[in-house]
Amino acid sequence: MHIEFRHLRTIQAIHEAGGLARAAEQMNITQSALSHQVKGLEDQAGVELFVRRSKPLKLSPAGQRLLKLAEQVLPQVQALQDEFSGLRAGSTGRMHIAIECHACFEWLFPVLEKFRHSWPDVDVDIRPGLAFDALPALLREEVDLVVSSDPEDLPGVEFVELFDYEAVFVAARQHPLAAKPFVEAQDFRGETLITYPVDKNRLDVFSQLLIPAKVEPAAIRQVELTAVILLLVASNRGVSVLPDWVVREVKYSSDYVTRPLTKDGITRRLYAAVRTDDLGKPYMEQLLALAGEEARKLQAA
């Protein structure tokens, strides 16, 4: 038996209309064409689908089984059609984001809060990109955007500039290094360095300063939350290096100071890595615009 979507729609329409004439009118076809369609379906099934002499027209037990199938299948087909229509219009889609910058969670949340109000039908998810290889995942279409400070030359991927930030040294006011106008790699010898729980090769203080100078701190203490890092630093339990905007945004204590790393400072740039084919999607354009607005707020703080 070969059942088509139009057969399911026909059974449902006749059941809801209570007769062939009204159903044909609603379906914008002739009653003769509808009768022919029903007869062809009954010939395939080998059973009657309607009790012919009933008014209104009633479904037979076999017709009831077919109606049940229509009620299960047709809403799913309609939902899929609506989804495809939304995809064509650019109003629905997926925005799975991987973040290679641990501190960026605090910057990104306000962006996504605004984004969800404008694009409620876009599925948003965040994955910590430091837990896996984010850029290969972007190429495999497992994620749709990667926040990173390490751009690469990848075919089919664009690195959109978000904002620049300075990695700054943070210490308690009474710490000896707080008296210096800037700190250098050698100053970290003998210090407890408080960092995010990230491989040190991915931390600015190591990749941009300590590893090139072949310097290791006396100890490393890993802490998940920025607020806790600052509280520990203010309590003189160690020193840290954080993005300047993070220190400006999170003011849990006035008992710490910031100093540049090296005389010239260390400035980094944050990017959004996006597949080239996705750049033209309206919701992607909106997210990048919101990210730029939030970045300008950070820089003006």
PyMOL commands that set and color helices and strands:
alter all, ss='L'
color gray80, all
select helices_A, chain A and resi 5-17+20-27+31-45+61-89+104-118+129-131+134-139+176-179+185-188+200-202+204-213+226-234+244-249+276-278+282-300
alter helices_A, ss='H'
color red, helices_A
select strands_A, chain A and resi 50-51+58-59+93-99+122-128+145-148+157-172+192-195+219-222+239-243+256-260+266-275
alter strands_A, ss='S'
color yellow, strands_A
deselect
rebuild
show_as cartoon
